[in-house]
Amino acid sequence: MRTSTRITAYFGPRGTFTEQAARAFTADAELVALPTIPDTIAAVRAGTAEFACVPLENSVEGAVSATMDTLAAAEPVIAVAEHVLPIRFSLLVRPGTDAADVRTVASHPHALAQVRGWLAANLPSAAERAATSTAAAAVAVLEGQFDAAITAPVAVEHYPLTVLATDIADRTDAVTRFLLLSKSGALPAPTGADRTSVIVVVEHRPGELAAMLTELALHGINLSRIESRPLAGRVGEYRFYLDFDGHIQEQRVGDALAALHRRSQDVRFLGSYAKADCVDSAVPAGVTDQDYDDSAAWLAGLRAGER
């Protein structure tokens, strides 16, 4: 999905993978970097930004807990698009620096974890140093604190450094999934290749999680992701983050959400939006919208005395 808007806030600083994702989401937008994920989402809630771009999960390092927790708190926001970004890093140095000069390499710990094999093979004598972000590592190299930084490729556009190596990744299939968020309002239209995201808090009693999943299965819904986060102050109790194929405008999805709402402590709808892979959702026989319409017509006839 590409859209034009006034301001898109993104989890900064500049020169990170989140900036690359924000560029993929938006056209002709003013991109504004904010220091934390809560700050970025708060800008949408406050109306100072029309959209917010935040990371949700990485295929190597897992879920981004700050995003998950912020989505569950305060005023709801809605995901209107997702973007899956292949993660490839660049090694940036000050001009005139050669590989033999590199004694320290800085980056965010998650980034370092994803290039450790490359560093061992290509810079075996270089010591790793942690930074608060990949962009902060680039700044530290500029300031002379470290010799090299592992960064997003976009970082070289913002910092006067030299690319010593690029397309670095121990896992060539590593990706990060990002969400584009807006205030609650009109949803994107169904495309046939959609994802719905919700947060569910079930009753703390035996079988409730299984019952929640059964509701989805009975409605022919393919669950693509489930994560849990602890409820503050309630040891042993969790909220569950669910992604599944389908759009809330589909009857099977609407019925499944209504069923979850009836039997759960809380359901927070996070949006229905086109999947990044554009793969059509498989809808089993018996739960298509036409099947629902036919069943409703049959039931109405019985209630009217028809046989």
N, C-alpha and C positions, 0 to 999 in steps of 0.2 A: 504494500500500500504506500502510495506517495501522496502527500497532501501539502497544501500551502497554508501557512498560518502566520500569526503575528510574532509569537515567541515560542520557541521550544527550549525548555530547560533540560539540561542533561547533567548526570553525575560526572563532575569534573575531577581534576582540572583539564584544561585543554591538552590535546595531544594523546588522548587515551582511546581505547577501543570503544568506549561509550560514545565518544564524539563521532567515530566512524559509523556507528549504528545510527546515531541521530541524523547524520547526513543521508544515510540510506532511506530513512523514514520521510524526511521532509524536503520540500523544494521551495526555494525563495523564502526561507524562514530565517529569522534572527536566532542563532543558537547562543544560549547563555549557559555557561558552566557554573555549577553550584558545588559547594564543598562536600556535601554529604547526600546520601540517598534520601533521608527524611527531609532535608531542605529542598531537594528536587521535587519530591511529591507534594510537599507543602505549598510550593509555588503554584501548582495546579489547583489545589484546594482553595488557595487564597485568591485565585484569579489573576495573579501576576504573570502567569504563563498559560498558554492555551493547551500545551502538551508537555509531557515529561517523558524522557527516555531514561530507562534504568535497566541494569542487568538483572536477570532472574535466575539463571542457572548456567553453569559451565560443565561440559561433558567430562572434564577431568577432575575439577575441584568440587563439583556439586552445587547445591543451591546457595543463593546469596541471601543469607539470613536477614540482613538489614532490609532488603526489599520485601521479603515475606512478612516480617514483623510490622513494617510501616503500612503495608497494604491492609493489614488486619485492624489497624488502629484508626481512630478518628473518623472523619467524614469519608464515605466510600468514594473511590475513583474507579474508572472503567478502562480496561484495556481495549484499544481499538485496532491494534495491529501488533504483530510480532516480527522480529527479524533474527535470523540465525547467521552469525558472523563467524567464518573460519578464523581461527586464531593462529596467526603467524607473526613472529616478532622480528624486530630489527635491533642490531647492535650499533649504538651511536657512541662516537668518541669526539673529543675536541680535534679540530683540524690539525693535521700533522702527526697524529698519533697512529702508530702501527700496532699490529697484533702483539709484537714482542714487547711493546711498552705497557700492555694492559696487565696490571697487577690486582686490580679490584674491579668487580662488576656489580652494579647495584640495580635493584628492581623491587617491585612488590613481591612478597614471598610466593604468592600464587604463580606469578610469572616465572620466577626462578625455578619453581618446581617443574614447570613445563619445558624448560630448556636445559635441565641439569645434564642430560646425556650429551647434548651438543657442546656445552661448556667443557665437560670432561674431555671430549675428543679434540676440541679446537683451542681451548684456553686452559689447559690442565693446571697451570700454576696460579691462575687468578682466583682470589678469594671472593666469595659471595657476600654482599652486604644488602641488608633489607632497607627498603624505602616505603613511604606511605602510599605511593602509587608509581606506576611506570613513568608518568610525566615528572613526578617529583625526583625520580632518579636522574632524568635528563637534566633537570635544573641543577642537581648536585654535581653532575659531571661538568656543567658549565662553570660552576663555582670552584672547581678543582678539588672537590671532596673525594671523588672517585675517578677512575680512569675510563670507565665505560658504563653504559646503561642499556638494559634490555627494555625495549619500549614497543608500543604500537607503531606501525609504519607511519601513521599520520603525524607522529611527534616531530619528525624532521621538518615539517612545514612551520612549526612554531618556535623551534630552538635552533640556533646557528651551530649545529653539530654536523659531523660527517658520518655517513652510513658505512660502517666497516663490514657488515654482513647483514643480509636480510633473508626473509622467508625461513626463519629459524623456528623449528618445532620438533620436539621429540615424538609427539603424536601427530601425524599428518591429518588425522580425522578430528582433532580437537575443535570444538565450536563453543560459542557462548550465545545463549538465547536472550534477547532483549525485548522489552515491552514498551509500547507507546501508550501512555496513559492520558486520559482527559477527565474532566468533571462528568458526573452522571448526566446522562441526556440521551439523545438519539444514538442508536447502535448502528454499526455497519450492517448493510443488508446481507442476507445469506448468500453464499457463493456456491454451496455444495461441497466446499473443502474448508470447513470451519472448525474452530476449537472454542470450547466454552471452559471458563475457569471459575471456580468457586472456592470459598473457605467454609468448612463445616465444623461445628462443634457438636458432638453427639453426647447423649446422656452417658454418665460414667457408670455403666453396668454391663454385665456379661452379654456378649453377642451384638452390641450396638454397631460396632464397626462392620461386622459381617453383614448385618441388616442393611447398612448404608450401601455397601457394595452390591448386595443382592438387588436393591432397588434399581441400580444402574443396569445390572445384567438383565433384569426382567424387561427393561425398556429397550434392550438391544443396543446399549451404549458401550462404546469401546473406551475404556479408561486408559489414557496414555501416560499419566503421571500422578503419583500420590506422595506427598511429603507431610511430615508432622513437625509441629513446633509446640513447646510446652506453654500452657496457660500460666500467666504470671500469678504467683501466689497459690497455685493449686497443683501440688506435687503429684505426679503420676497422671495428670490430665492434659490433654493435647487438643489443638485444633488441627484439622486436616486440610491440606491444599490439594485440590483435585483439578486435573485437566482431562477433558474427554472430547472425543470427536462429536461434532454437531453444533447447531445454532439454536439459541433459545426460541426462535420463531418456529422451529420444528415441533410438532406436537409431542413426539416421544421425549424430546429434551425438556419441554415445558412440563410434561407430566412427571418426569423423573425429578425435576427441581421442586415441584409442588410436593411430591412424596417426601423428599428430604426435609423440606420445610416443616411438614406435619410432624415428623418424628424426631427432629433434632432440636437442640437448644438454640442454635443460631445457624443461619446460612447467609453468607455474604457473597453476592454475585459480583464477579470481577470482570465479566464481559464475554461476549461472543464475537469472534473476529476471524479473518481469513488466516489459515495456516501458512507458514512461510514456505513449506514444501509444495503447496498447491495440490496435494494429492486428495482426490475426492474421498469423502467419508463413506464407508460401506454401511448401508442401512439394511438390516436383515428383513426378510419377508415377514409380514405380520405387524411391523411397526412403522411402515411408511405413512406419510400424511394421508395418502389415499386410503390405506387400511383403517386409519382412525376415522376418516370421514364415512367410510362404508359402515363401520361398526356403530357410529353415532346414529346414522340414518336407520339402521336395523333396530337399534334400541328404541329410537323415537317411534318407530312403527309399532313395536310391541306395546309401548306405553299408550299409544293411541287406539289400541284394540285391534290392530291389524294382525293377521296370521299368515 
